[in-house]
């Protein structure tokens, strides 16, 4: 009888051991599967990684060694921590980016003041970026993003620093290799890290800010005209002429808005009923926002036809036939103190031109 009891106890003990072993084997399997289910690590992997970590941490030291993909869990955790760190960095850059957008939209006063305030905002962005050491990030592609972002900010600084004396550098550096690249980079990263930027004023600015020598098509009552603004230049000898005519004072001078005009769908002739005025295409103002009125004279800049009174086709040689291209200069009386003029086109685009002296 006692022998039977001992035998039964042994059988029960073996069953318990086998059951425990099966249970432990099942936990190892569940942990392995939980780690495998993490898949490609993203910001949304937090819950899957936490669940796998919880299962792994409950295992004994012996069973942890049986989890074949334990290293994957370690890598996934490290990668997720890196993504959180990268997301925080992008968020800080977006905040600085949006502050600059506000400056670009809200700064008032002269064009030089706008450029100065924008330059300071770009410097603030550079400081924000410098607070994040690229070497701290494991992801090589993110380090490359930071490098490209820094380069775009440097281009903006270079371009704004040359404003308004070097219009080409301003266009190529501040606009093309600066703002345009930054917008592309920040938009891509915002999407990658599930972040949303504020309404991008800089993108709106880019949509309206034309580079020099870019043709703009304008619809007028007399047909569509293609206009390319080449610059704004002062001519001292013509200043004397305007002063003699009584059109300019001692503190004023003669400047020219230099254009390439191509009338696409309607001829512009010396018939007043058929001429096109520049105010059908755009307006011009100085850095204080004061609109300028052109001089109604036959003066013209060397190499250009005359657009006196801002009208094309009034003076001999300035008529433009269908498909023909003409270089036309419009004389303006401007104050000697101004350094830039703003050309606002009727398609909502604009140019800020340095005054060439």
C-alpha positions as CSV (number, residue, x, y, z in Angstrom):
1,X,0.0,0.0,0.0
2,X,2.8,2.4,1.0
3,X,4.7,1.4,-2.1
4,X,1.7,2.3,-4.3
5,X,1.4,5.7,-2.7
6,X,5.1,6.4,-3.3
7,X,4.8,5.4,-6.9
8,X,1.7,7.6,-7.4
9,X,3.6,10.6,-5.9
10,X,6.5,10.0,-8.2
11,X,4.2,9.9,-11.2
12,X,2.4,13.1,-10.1
13,X,5.8,14.8,-9.5
14,X,7.0,13.9,-13.0
15,X,3.8,15.2,-14.4
16,X,4.2,18.5,-12.6
17,X,7.8,18.8,-13.8
18,X,6.8,18.0,-17.4
19,X,3.9,20.6,-17.1
20,X,6.2,23.2,-15.8
21,X,8.8,22.5,-18.5
22,X,6.0,22.7,-21.1
23,X,4.8,26.0,-19.6
24,X,8.3,27.5,-19.6
25,X,8.8,26.3,-23.2
26,X,5.5,28.0,-24.1
27,X,6.7,31.3,-22.5
28,X,9.9,31.2,-24.5
29,X,7.9,30.6,-27.7
30,X,5.5,33.4,-26.9
31,X,8.4,35.8,-26.2
32,X,10.2,34.8,-29.4
33,X,7.0,35.4,-31.4
34,X,6.3,38.7,-29.7
35,X,9.8,39.9,-30.7
36,X,9.3,38.8,-34.2
37,X,6.0,40.6,-34.5
38,X,7.7,44.0,-33.8
39,X,8.8,44.0,-37.5
40,X,10.2,47.2,-38.9
41,X,10.7,49.6,-36.1
42,X,8.8,52.9,-36.3
43,X,7.4,55.5,-33.8
44,X,4.2,53.4,-33.6
45,X,6.2,50.3,-32.5
46,X,6.2,51.4,-28.8
47,X,3.4,49.1,-27.7
48,X,4.8,46.0,-29.5
49,X,8.3,46.6,-28.1
50,X,6.9,47.1,-24.6
51,X,4.9,43.9,-24.8
52,X,7.9,41.9,-26.0
53,X,10.1,43.5,-23.3
54,X,7.6,42.6,-20.6
55,X,7.5,38.9,-21.7
56,X,11.2,38.7,-22.0
57,X,11.8,40.3,-18.5
58,X,9.5,37.7,-16.8
59,X,11.7,34.8,-18.1
60,X,14.3,33.1,-16.0
61,X,18.0,33.7,-16.8
62,X,18.1,30.2,-18.3
63,X,15.1,30.7,-20.5
64,X,16.3,34.1,-21.7
65,X,19.2,32.4,-23.2
66,X,16.7,30.2,-25.2
67,X,15.1,33.2,-26.9
68,X,16.9,33.1,-30.3
69,X,16.0,36.7,-31.3
70,X,16.7,38.4,-28.0
71,X,19.3,40.6,-29.8
72,X,16.5,41.8,-32.1
73,X,14.6,43.1,-29.1
74,X,17.7,45.0,-27.9
75,X,18.2,46.5,-31.4
76,X,14.5,47.4,-31.7
77,X,14.5,49.2,-28.3
78,X,17.6,51.1,-29.2
79,X,16.2,52.0,-32.6
80,X,12.9,53.2,-31.1
81,X,14.7,55.4,-28.6
82,X,16.7,56.8,-31.5
83,X,13.5,57.7,-33.4
84,X,12.1,59.4,-30.4
85,X,15.2,61.5,-30.1
86,X,15.1,62.3,-33.8
87,X,11.5,63.3,-33.6
88,X,12.3,65.6,-30.7
89,X,15.0,67.2,-32.8
90,X,12.8,67.7,-35.8
91,X,10.1,69.2,-33.6
92,X,12.6,71.8,-32.3
93,X,13.6,72.6,-35.9
94,X,10.0,73.0,-36.9
95,X,9.3,75.4,-34.0
96,X,12.3,77.6,-35.1
97,X,11.2,77.3,-38.8
98,X,7.7,78.5,-37.9
99,X,9.1,81.4,-35.9
100,X,11.1,82.5,-39.0
101,X,7.9,82.2,-41.1
102,X,6.1,84.6,-38.7
103,X,9.0,87.1,-39.0
104,X,8.9,86.9,-42.8
105,X,5.1,87.5,-42.7
106,X,4.9,90.1,-40.0
107,X,8.0,92.3,-40.3
108,X,7.2,95.8,-41.4
109,X,9.2,98.8,-42.5
110,X,11.9,98.9,-45.1
111,X,13.0,95.9,-47.2
112,X,16.4,96.2,-45.4
113,X,14.6,95.8,-42.1
114,X,12.8,92.7,-43.4
115,X,16.1,91.2,-44.5
116,X,17.8,92.0,-41.2
117,X,15.0,90.5,-39.1
118,X,14.8,87.4,-41.3
119,X,18.6,87.0,-41.0
120,X,18.3,87.0,-37.2
121,X,15.6,84.4,-37.4
122,X,17.9,82.2,-39.6
123,X,20.6,82.6,-37.0
124,X,18.2,81.4,-34.3
125,X,17.5,78.4,-36.5
126,X,21.2,77.7,-36.7
127,X,21.5,77.9,-32.9
128,X,18.6,75.5,-32.5
129,X,20.3,73.0,-34.9
130,X,23.7,73.4,-33.1
131,X,22.0,72.2,-29.8
132,X,21.6,68.8,-31.5
133,X,25.0,67.0,-32.0
134,X,24.8,65.0,-35.2
135,X,27.2,62.4,-33.8
136,X,24.6,61.5,-31.1
137,X,22.2,60.0,-33.7
138,X,22.7,56.4,-34.8
139,X,20.8,56.7,-38.1
140,X,23.2,57.8,-40.9
141,X,20.3,59.1,-43.0
142,X,19.3,61.4,-40.2
143,X,22.8,62.7,-39.8
144,X,22.8,63.5,-43.5
145,X,19.5,65.3,-43.1
146,X,21.0,67.5,-40.4
147,X,24.0,68.2,-42.6
148,X,21.8,69.2,-45.5
149,X,19.6,71.3,-43.2
150,X,22.6,73.2,-41.9
151,X,23.8,73.8,-45.5
152,X,20.4,75.3,-46.4
153,X,20.5,77.6,-43.5
154,X,24.0,78.7,-44.3
155,X,22.9,79.5,-47.9
156,X,20.1,81.6,-46.5
157,X,22.5,83.5,-44.3
158,X,24.9,84.1,-47.2
159,X,22.0,85.3,-49.5
160,X,20.5,87.6,-46.9
161,X,24.0,89.0,-46.1
162,X,24.4,90.1,-49.7
163,X,21.0,91.7,-49.9
164,X,20.3,94.1,-51.6
165,X,23.7,94.7,-53.3
166,X,23.9,91.3,-55.0
167,X,20.5,90.3,-56.3
168,X,21.8,87.2,-58.1
169,X,23.4,85.9,-54.9
170,X,20.3,86.7,-53.0
171,X,18.1,84.7,-55.4
172,X,20.4,81.8,-55.8
173,X,21.4,81.4,-52.1
174,X,18.5,82.7,-50.0
175,X,15.8,81.4,-52.4
176,X,17.0,78.5,-54.5
177,X,19.6,76.7,-52.3
178,X,18.2,78.1,-49.1
179,X,14.5,78.3,-48.5
180,X,13.5,75.9,-51.3
181,X,15.8,73.1,-50.0
182,X,14.8,73.8,-46.4
183,X,11.1,73.6,-47.2
184,X,11.6,70.3,-49.0
185,X,13.7,68.8,-46.1
186,X,11.4,70.0,-43.3
187,X,8.3,68.8,-45.1
188,X,9.8,65.3,-45.6
189,X,10.9,65.0,-42.1
190,X,7.7,66.3,-40.6
191,X,5.9,63.5,-42.5
192,X,8.4,60.9,-41.5
193,X,8.1,61.7,-37.8
194,X,4.4,62.2,-37.7
195,X,4.7,65.9,-37.1
196,X,2.6,68.7,-38.7
197,X,4.1,72.1,-39.5
198,X,2.1,75.3,-39.2
199,X,0.9,76.9,-42.4
200,X,4.2,77.5,-44.2
201,X,4.6,81.1,-44.8
202,X,8.0,80.5,-46.4
203,X,6.3,78.2,-48.9
204,X,3.8,81.0,-49.7
205,X,6.6,83.4,-49.9
206,X,8.4,81.1,-52.4
207,X,5.3,80.9,-54.4
208,X,5.1,84.6,-54.9
209,X,8.8,85.6,-54.8
210,X,10.2,85.4,-58.3
211,X,13.8,85.2,-59.1
212,X,15.3,87.8,-61.4
213,X,15.1,87.0,-65.1
214,X,12.0,84.8,-64.7
215,X,9.3,85.4,-67.2
216,X,5.8,86.2,-65.8
217,X,2.7,85.9,-68.0
218,X,0.0,88.5,-67.3
219,X,-3.4,88.8,-68.8
220,X,-4.5,92.3,-69.7
221,X,-7.5,93.8,-71.5
222,X,-5.4,93.9,-74.6
223,X,-4.2,90.3,-74.5
224,X,-1.6,88.2,-72.6
225,X,1.9,89.7,-72.2
226,X,5.0,88.0,-71.0
227,X,7.3,90.2,-68.9
228,X,10.8,89.5,-67.5
229,X,12.1,92.0,-65.0
230,X,15.9,92.5,-65.4
231,X,16.6,95.1,-62.8
232,X,16.4,98.7,-61.7
233,X,19.2,101.1,-62.6
234,X,20.0,104.8,-62.0
235,X,21.3,107.0,-64.9
236,X,22.9,110.3,-63.5
237,X,22.9,112.1,-66.9
238,X,19.2,111.5,-67.3
239,X,18.7,112.8,-63.7
240,X,20.1,116.2,-64.9
241,X,17.7,116.1,-67.9
242,X,14.6,115.4,-65.6
243,X,15.7,118.2,-63.3
244,X,15.9,120.6,-66.3
245,X,12.5,119.5,-67.4
246,X,11.2,120.3,-63.9
247,X,10.2,116.7,-63.3
248,X,12.7,116.0,-60.6
249,X,14.0,117.8,-57.6
250,X,17.5,118.1,-56.1
251,X,16.9,115.1,-53.8
252,X,15.6,113.0,-56.7
253,X,17.1,111.1,-59.6
254,X,16.1,109.2,-62.7
255,X,15.9,105.4,-62.5
256,X,14.8,102.8,-65.0
257,X,12.8,99.7,-64.5
258,X,14.4,97.3,-67.1
259,X,12.1,94.8,-68.8
260,X,12.0,92.2,-71.5
261,X,8.5,92.4,-73.0
262,X,7.0,89.8,-75.3
263,X,3.5,90.4,-76.4
264,X,2.0,87.0,-77.1
265,X,-1.5,87.6,-78.3
266,X,-2.0,91.2,-79.2
267,X,0.2,93.8,-81.0
268,X,1.3,96.9,-79.1
269,X,1.5,99.8,-81.5
270,X,2.0,103.6,-81.4
271,X,-1.7,104.0,-81.4
272,X,-2.7,105.1,-77.9
273,X,-5.9,103.0,-78.1
274,X,-3.7,100.0,-78.4
275,X,-0.9,100.6,-76.0
276,X,-0.4,98.7,-72.7
277,X,0.6,100.5,-69.5
278,X,2.8,98.8,-66.9
279,X,0.1,99.3,-64.3
280,X,-2.0,96.7,-66.2
281,X,0.9,94.3,-65.4
282,X,2.1,95.5,-62.0
283,X,3.1,98.3,-59.8
284,X,6.4,99.6,-58.4
285,X,7.1,101.1,-55.0
286,X,10.1,102.0,-52.9
287,X,11.2,100.3,-49.7
288,X,8.9,102.5,-47.6
289,X,5.9,101.3,-49.6
290,X,5.4,104.6,-51.6
291,X,4.2,103.9,-55.1
292,X,6.3,105.5,-57.8
293,X,4.9,107.2,-60.9
294,X,6.9,106.9,-64.1
295,X,8.2,109.9,-66.0
296,X,6.3,110.7,-69.2
297,X,9.4,111.4,-71.2
298,X,11.3,109.9,-74.2
299,X,14.3,109.0,-72.0
300,X,15.6,105.5,-72.3
301,X,18.3,103.3,-70.8
302,X,21.1,102.3,-73.2
303,X,20.2,99.1,-75.0
304,X,16.5,99.4,-74.3
305,X,13.6,101.1,-76.0
306,X,11.6,103.8,-74.2
307,X,8.5,103.0,-72.2
308,X,7.7,106.6,-71.2
309,X,4.7,107.1,-68.9
310,X,5.0,103.3,-68.3
311,X,3.3,102.8,-71.6
312,X,4.6,100.3,-74.3
313,X,4.2,101.3,-77.9
314,X,3.8,105.0,-77.4
315,X,7.3,106.1,-78.5
316,X,8.9,105.2,-81.8
317,X,10.6,101.8,-81.7
318,X,8.8,100.5,-78.6
319,X,5.9,98.9,-80.4
320,X,5.7,95.1,-79.9
321,X,4.2,92.8,-82.5
322,X,2.7,89.4,-81.9
323,X,5.5,87.0,-80.8
324,X,8.1,89.8,-80.9
325,X,10.5,90.5,-78.0
326,X,11.6,93.9,-76.9
327,X,13.8,95.3,-74.2
328,X,12.0,98.2,-72.7
329,X,13.1,100.7,-70.0
330,X,10.5,102.7,-68.0
331,X,11.9,106.0,-66.5
332,X,10.9,106.7,-62.9
333,X,11.6,109.6,-60.6
334,X,12.9,108.2,-57.3
335,X,14.3,109.6,-54.1
336,X,18.1,109.5,-53.8
337,X,17.8,107.8,-50.4
338,X,16.2,104.6,-51.6
339,X,18.2,101.4,-52.1
340,X,15.6,99.0,-53.2
341,X,12.3,99.0,-55.1
342,X,9.5,96.4,-55.0
343,X,7.9,95.3,-58.2
344,X,4.4,93.8,-57.5
345,X,3.1,91.9,-60.4
346,X,-0.7,91.5,-60.9
347,X,-0.4,87.7,-60.7
348,X,0.5,88.2,-57.0
349,X,4.2,87.5,-57.5
350,X,6.8,90.2,-56.6
351,X,10.4,91.1,-56.8
352,X,12.6,93.2,-54.5
353,X,15.3,94.8,-56.6
354,X,18.4,96.6,-55.5
355,X,18.8,100.0,-57.1
356,X,21.9,99.9,-59.3
357,X,23.9,103.0,-59.1
